[in-house]
Amino acid sequence: MSVSVEPTFVDPSRSGSAPAKSSAAGTETLRPHAEDAFAAELAALAAQDDRPRPARWRMSPWAVATYLLGGTLPDGTVITPKYVGPRRIVEVAVTTLATDRALLLLGVPGTAKTWVSEHLAAAVSGDSTLLVQGTAGTPEEAIRYGWNYARLLAHGPSRDALVPGPVMRAMAEGMTARVEELTRIPADVQDTLITILSEKTLPIPELGEEVQAVRGFNLIATANDRDRGVNDLSSALRRRFNTVVLPLPETPEAEVDIVARRVGQIGRSLDLPAVPDGVDEIRRVVTVFRELRAGVTADGRTKLKSPSGTLSTAEVISVVTNGLALAAHFGDGVLRAGDVAAGILGAVVRDPAADRVVWQEYLETVVRERDGWKDFYRACREVSA
């Protein structure tokens, strides 16, 4: 017997899911969901999209790719890029979601896996909140379903006592579910997804029933293999995914563009100074991170030791955002070397012993001798003392 599941709000403390959206009109949120923050762009795309749409998709695959990569619509509406990278990567990801195979976004930390997954779900289903956040303590119930224990104890297993999780809701409603940090979830809990992805069903043995996925259902997972506490995916589960690797930005200019765009979005929500005032400083932070990440200076002349951290683009964004806040509240509003120095030190020196040596060598052999970087060298020396 199959069973349909009515949409319901899920207790995140019990199921591990994201909280249901607030319906309060006019509520100011610190970080709106993608479908709310870019509602105007999504509406404009859907209105002008006359291409074929898969079942229960809000727009065509072409429009979803345009939403992520940016472009200008026939009526002049500008769609801002959400992802700066190879177009083919986005096209493969979108096409995967239009098939019956799940999508695994793989990459080192800071390659925008979560960002891309959220925007894909927002464009495809209009809802990015059907989310399971993977941690070492994520239980099986977070992926399958839980129970209202008061009803369970009073009346035993029943439909009324069942609390569907985000994946179950996505299956029943033909929507896109998300599983973040899949490799952080214990292996036995990961494998709960095997039947869901292969048979498109979720058994409920307590009721002798099952939930069958309707057309439109799919799942996006993200994973990386650089963090500690990683649980490798079983070969059986990995086969159920089409894997798309998100690379680090290829060029310094691309990374500067990504950082400037994202910091600008964050800064507007926090009333921070405009990013253009600090582009030169952003370029210096990007240069430092790229050189230490690669273990060689940009000109290829000097070999460098790399610190233990990932020094990802996401960390550049964090350093610059914090620097803008310092400039706004304790400076003249213009991003300067002194505003980013402490953030860089915190990002680079994760191991107080080994990383500090790496950082000091970089300062003395590279930064100190670089033309136009004297202010940066002094600021970094001051916070490193």
C-alpha positions as CSV (number, residue, x, y, z in Angstrom):
1,M,0.0,0.0,0.0
2,S,1.2,3.5,-0.8
3,V,0.4,6.5,1.2
4,S,0.2,10.2,0.3
5,V,1.7,12.7,2.8
6,E,0.0,16.0,3.4
7,P,2.3,19.0,3.6
8,T,3.1,19.6,7.3
9,F,5.5,21.7,9.4
10,V,8.4,19.6,10.7
11,D,9.9,20.0,14.1
12,P,13.6,20.6,13.2
13,S,14.8,19.6,16.7
14,R,13.3,16.2,16.1
15,S,13.9,15.5,12.4
16,G,17.1,17.4,11.6
17,S,15.3,19.4,8.9
18,A,15.3,23.1,8.2
19,P,12.5,25.1,9.9
20,A,9.4,25.9,8.0
21,K,9.2,29.3,6.5
22,S,7.7,32.1,8.4
23,S,4.5,33.5,6.9
24,A,4.6,36.8,8.7
25,A,4.4,39.6,6.2
26,G,7.1,42.2,6.2
27,T,9.3,40.2,8.5
28,E,13.0,41.3,8.1
29,T,15.3,38.3,7.9
30,L,19.1,38.4,8.1
31,R,19.5,35.9,5.3
32,P,16.4,35.4,3.2
33,H,16.0,32.1,1.3
34,A,17.1,32.2,-2.3
35,E,13.5,32.1,-3.5
36,D,12.7,35.1,-1.4
37,A,15.8,37.2,-2.0
38,F,15.6,36.7,-5.8
39,A,11.8,36.4,-6.2
40,A,11.6,39.2,-8.8
41,E,14.2,37.5,-11.0
42,L,12.5,34.1,-10.6
43,A,9.2,35.6,-11.5
44,A,10.6,37.4,-14.6
45,L,12.2,34.2,-15.8
46,A,9.1,32.1,-15.3
47,A,6.9,34.7,-17.1
48,Q,9.2,34.8,-20.2
49,D,10.1,31.1,-20.3
50,D,8.3,29.4,-23.1
51,R,10.5,26.3,-23.3
52,P,9.4,22.8,-22.2
53,R,9.4,22.2,-18.4
54,P,9.8,18.9,-16.7
55,A,6.9,17.8,-14.5
56,R,6.3,20.1,-11.5
57,W,9.3,22.4,-12.4
58,R,8.7,26.1,-12.0
59,M,10.7,26.8,-15.2
60,S,12.6,25.1,-18.0
61,P,16.2,23.7,-17.6
62,W,17.4,26.6,-19.8
63,A,15.8,29.1,-17.5
64,V,17.2,27.4,-14.4
65,A,20.7,27.6,-15.9
66,T,20.1,31.3,-16.8
67,Y,19.1,32.0,-13.3
68,L,22.3,30.6,-11.9
69,L,24.7,32.0,-14.6
70,G,23.0,35.3,-15.2
71,G,21.9,37.0,-18.4
72,T,19.5,39.6,-19.9
73,L,16.0,38.6,-20.8
74,P,14.2,39.8,-24.0
75,D,12.3,42.5,-22.0
76,G,15.6,43.9,-20.6
77,T,15.4,42.3,-17.2
78,V,18.9,41.6,-15.9
79,I,19.4,38.3,-14.1
80,T,22.4,38.5,-11.8
81,P,24.9,35.6,-11.7
82,K,24.6,33.3,-8.7
83,Y,27.5,31.1,-9.7
84,V,30.7,32.2,-11.5
85,G,32.3,29.2,-13.2
86,P,32.2,27.0,-16.3
87,R,28.7,27.0,-17.9
88,R,28.9,23.3,-18.7
89,I,29.1,22.4,-15.0
90,V,25.8,24.2,-14.4
91,E,24.2,22.6,-17.5
92,V,25.1,19.1,-16.4
93,A,23.8,19.7,-12.9
94,V,20.5,21.0,-14.1
95,T,20.1,18.2,-16.7
96,T,20.8,15.7,-14.0
97,L,17.9,17.0,-11.9
98,A,15.6,16.6,-15.0
99,T,16.4,12.8,-15.0
100,D,15.7,10.2,-12.3
101,R,19.3,10.4,-11.0
102,A,20.2,12.4,-7.9
103,L,22.9,15.1,-8.0
104,L,26.0,15.1,-5.9
105,L,27.9,18.4,-5.8
106,L,31.5,17.6,-4.8
107,G,34.4,19.9,-4.1
108,V,36.8,21.3,-1.5
109,P,35.3,23.6,1.1
110,G,34.4,27.0,-0.1
111,T,33.5,26.1,-3.8
112,A,29.9,27.2,-3.4
113,K,28.3,23.8,-3.2
114,T,25.7,24.8,-0.7
115,W,25.0,28.1,-2.5
116,V,24.5,26.3,-5.8
117,S,22.3,23.6,-4.3
118,E,20.1,26.2,-2.6
119,H,19.6,28.2,-5.9
120,L,19.0,25.0,-7.9
121,A,16.2,24.0,-5.5
122,A,14.8,27.5,-5.5
123,A,14.7,27.7,-9.3
124,V,13.4,24.1,-9.9
125,S,10.8,23.8,-7.1
126,G,10.4,27.3,-5.7
127,D,11.4,26.1,-2.3
128,S,14.9,25.5,-1.0
129,T,14.0,24.7,2.6
130,L,13.4,20.9,2.3
131,L,16.8,20.4,3.8
132,V,18.6,17.8,5.9
133,Q,21.8,19.3,7.4
134,G,24.4,16.5,7.7
135,T,26.4,16.2,10.9
136,A,28.1,13.4,12.8
137,G,24.9,13.2,14.9
138,T,22.3,13.2,12.1
139,P,19.9,10.3,12.9
140,E,18.1,8.1,10.4
141,E,14.8,9.9,11.2
142,A,16.1,13.1,9.7
143,I,16.2,11.5,6.3
144,R,13.1,9.2,6.7
145,Y,10.5,10.4,9.2
146,G,9.9,10.8,12.9
147,W,7.0,10.5,15.3
148,N,4.8,12.7,17.4
149,Y,5.6,10.8,20.6
150,A,2.5,12.0,22.5
151,R,0.2,10.6,19.8
152,L,2.4,7.5,19.4
153,L,2.2,6.6,23.0
154,A,-1.5,7.4,23.2
155,H,-2.7,5.7,20.1
156,G,0.2,3.7,18.7
157,P,1.7,4.0,15.2
158,S,-0.7,5.9,12.9
159,R,-0.8,8.4,10.1
160,D,-1.6,11.2,12.6
161,A,1.5,10.3,14.7
162,L,3.8,10.3,11.6
163,V,6.0,13.4,11.2
164,P,7.4,13.4,7.6
165,G,11.0,14.6,7.1
166,P,12.1,16.9,4.3
167,V,12.9,14.0,1.9
168,M,9.6,12.3,2.5
169,R,7.8,15.6,1.8
170,A,9.7,16.2,-1.4
171,M,8.8,12.7,-2.6
172,A,5.1,13.2,-1.9
173,E,5.0,16.7,-3.4
174,G,7.3,16.2,-6.4
175,M,9.9,18.7,-5.2
176,T,13.7,18.9,-4.7
177,A,15.2,17.9,-1.4
178,R,18.6,18.8,-0.3
179,V,21.2,17.0,1.9
180,E,24.1,19.1,3.0
181,E,27.5,17.6,4.0
182,L,26.5,14.1,3.1
183,T,29.9,12.7,4.0
184,R,29.5,14.0,7.6
185,I,26.5,11.7,8.1
186,P,27.3,8.3,9.6
187,A,27.6,5.6,6.9
188,D,24.6,3.5,8.1
189,V,22.4,6.6,8.0
190,Q,23.7,7.6,4.5
191,D,22.6,4.3,3.2
192,T,19.0,5.1,4.1
193,L,19.0,7.0,0.8
194,I,19.7,3.9,-1.3
195,T,16.1,2.6,-1.5
196,I,14.8,6.2,-1.9
197,L,17.1,6.9,-4.8
198,S,16.9,3.5,-6.5
199,E,13.3,2.4,-6.0
200,K,11.8,5.9,-5.5
201,T,10.0,4.6,-2.5
202,L,10.2,5.1,1.3
203,P,8.9,2.1,3.3
204,I,7.0,2.8,6.5
205,P,7.1,-0.7,8.1
206,E,5.4,0.5,11.3
207,L,2.2,1.1,9.2
208,G,2.8,-1.5,6.5
209,E,2.8,1.3,3.9
210,E,5.2,3.2,1.7
211,V,5.5,6.7,0.2
212,Q,6.1,6.6,-3.5
213,A,7.9,9.5,-5.1
214,V,5.8,11.5,-7.6
215,R,7.2,13.0,-10.8
216,G,9.3,16.1,-10.1
217,F,11.1,14.6,-7.1
218,N,14.8,14.6,-6.9
219,L,17.6,15.1,-4.5
220,I,20.7,17.3,-4.3
221,A,23.5,16.4,-2.0
222,T,26.8,18.2,-1.2
223,A,30.0,16.7,0.0
224,N,33.7,17.3,0.4
225,D,36.6,15.1,1.4
226,R,38.9,17.7,3.0
227,D,37.3,18.1,6.4
228,R,37.8,15.9,9.4
229,G,35.1,13.5,10.4
230,V,34.4,12.4,6.8
231,N,32.5,9.2,6.1
232,D,33.2,7.8,2.7
233,L,30.1,7.1,0.6
234,S,29.5,3.4,-0.1
235,S,29.8,2.3,-3.7
236,A,26.1,1.4,-3.8
237,L,25.1,4.9,-2.7
238,R,27.6,6.7,-4.9
239,R,26.2,4.8,-8.0
240,R,22.8,6.5,-7.3
241,F,24.3,9.9,-7.9
242,N,25.5,11.8,-10.9
243,T,28.6,13.6,-9.5
244,V,29.5,17.1,-10.5
245,V,32.7,18.6,-9.2
246,L,32.7,22.3,-8.4
247,P,36.3,23.6,-8.9
248,L,38.0,26.5,-7.3
249,P,38.0,29.7,-9.4
250,E,40.5,29.3,-12.3
251,T,41.8,32.9,-12.3
252,P,42.4,35.6,-9.7
253,E,40.0,37.9,-11.6
254,A,37.2,35.3,-11.4
255,E,37.8,34.9,-7.7
256,V,37.9,38.7,-7.1
257,D,34.6,38.9,-9.0
258,I,33.0,36.2,-6.9
259,V,34.1,37.7,-3.7
260,A,33.1,41.2,-4.6
261,R,29.6,40.1,-5.7
262,R,29.0,38.0,-2.6
263,V,30.4,40.5,-0.2
264,G,28.3,43.2,-1.8
265,Q,25.1,41.1,-1.2
266,I,26.1,40.5,2.4
267,G,27.1,44.1,2.9
268,R,23.8,45.5,1.7
269,S,21.9,43.4,4.3
270,L,24.3,44.7,7.0
271,D,24.4,48.3,5.8
272,L,28.2,48.1,5.2
273,P,30.2,50.3,2.7
274,A,30.0,49.5,-1.0
275,V,32.4,46.9,-2.2
276,P,33.9,49.0,-5.1
277,D,35.6,51.1,-2.4
278,G,37.6,48.0,-1.4
279,V,38.3,46.1,-4.7
280,D,42.1,46.7,-4.5
281,E,42.1,45.2,-0.9
282,I,40.0,42.3,-2.1
283,R,42.5,41.6,-4.8
284,R,45.3,41.5,-2.3
285,V,43.5,39.1,0.0
286,V,42.7,36.9,-3.0
287,T,46.3,36.9,-4.1
288,V,47.5,35.9,-0.6
289,F,45.1,33.0,-0.3
290,R,45.7,31.8,-3.9
291,E,49.5,31.8,-3.4
292,L,49.4,30.0,-0.1
293,R,46.9,27.6,-1.4
294,A,49.0,26.8,-4.4
295,G,52.4,26.8,-2.6
296,V,53.9,29.2,-5.1
297,T,53.8,32.9,-5.8
298,A,51.7,34.2,-8.8
299,D,54.8,34.7,-10.9
300,G,56.0,31.1,-10.2
301,R,59.4,32.3,-8.9
302,T,59.1,31.4,-5.2
303,K,58.0,28.1,-3.7
304,L,55.9,28.5,-0.6
305,K,54.8,26.3,2.3
306,S,51.1,25.8,2.5
307,P,49.2,26.1,5.8
308,S,46.9,23.4,7.2
309,G,43.6,25.3,6.3
310,T,41.8,25.2,3.0
311,L,42.0,29.0,2.4
312,S,38.8,28.8,0.3
313,T,36.9,31.5,-1.5
314,A,34.3,31.3,1.2
315,E,37.0,32.3,3.7
316,V,38.1,35.2,1.6
317,I,34.5,36.4,1.6
318,S,34.4,36.1,5.4
319,V,37.7,38.0,5.8
320,V,36.5,40.8,3.5
321,T,33.1,41.1,5.1
322,N,34.6,41.3,8.6
323,G,37.1,43.9,7.2
324,L,34.2,46.0,5.8
325,A,32.5,45.9,9.2
326,L,35.7,47.2,10.9
327,A,36.0,49.9,8.2
328,A,32.4,51.0,8.7
329,H,32.3,51.0,12.5
330,F,35.9,51.9,13.5
331,G,37.3,53.5,10.4
332,D,36.4,55.9,7.6
333,G,34.3,53.4,5.7
334,V,37.0,52.5,3.2
335,L,38.4,49.0,3.3
336,R,42.2,49.2,4.1
337,A,45.0,46.7,4.8
338,G,44.5,47.1,8.6
339,D,40.9,46.0,8.3
340,V,41.7,42.7,6.7
341,A,45.0,41.8,8.4
342,A,43.5,40.2,11.5
343,G,41.0,38.2,9.5
344,I,43.8,36.8,7.2
345,L,45.8,35.9,10.3
346,G,42.9,34.0,11.7
347,A,42.2,32.2,8.4
348,V,45.8,31.2,7.8
349,V,47.0,30.3,11.3
350,R,44.8,27.4,12.3
351,D,47.7,25.4,13.8
352,P,49.4,27.9,16.2
353,A,52.8,26.2,15.8
354,A,53.2,25.1,12.2
355,D,50.9,27.6,10.5
356,R,52.5,30.6,12.3
357,V,55.9,29.6,10.8
358,V,54.4,29.4,7.3
359,W,52.7,32.8,7.7
360,Q,55.9,34.5,9.0
361,E,58.0,33.1,6.2
362,Y,55.4,34.3,3.6
363,L,55.3,37.8,5.2
364,E,59.1,38.2,5.2
365,T,60.0,36.5,1.8
366,V,57.0,37.7,-0.3
367,V,54.9,40.4,1.2
368,R,57.8,42.5,2.5
369,E,59.5,42.7,-0.9
370,R,56.4,43.3,-3.0
371,D,55.9,46.7,-4.5
372,G,53.0,48.6,-3.2
373,W,52.4,46.3,-0.3
374,K,54.2,48.1,2.5
375,D,51.0,49.1,4.3
376,F,49.8,45.5,4.1
377,Y,53.1,44.2,5.4
378,R,53.0,46.6,8.4
379,A,49.4,45.8,9.2
380,C,50.0,42.1,9.1
381,R,53.2,42.4,11.2
382,E,51.3,44.4,13.8
383,V,48.5,41.8,14.3
384,S,51.0,39.0,14.1
385,A,53.2,40.4,16.9
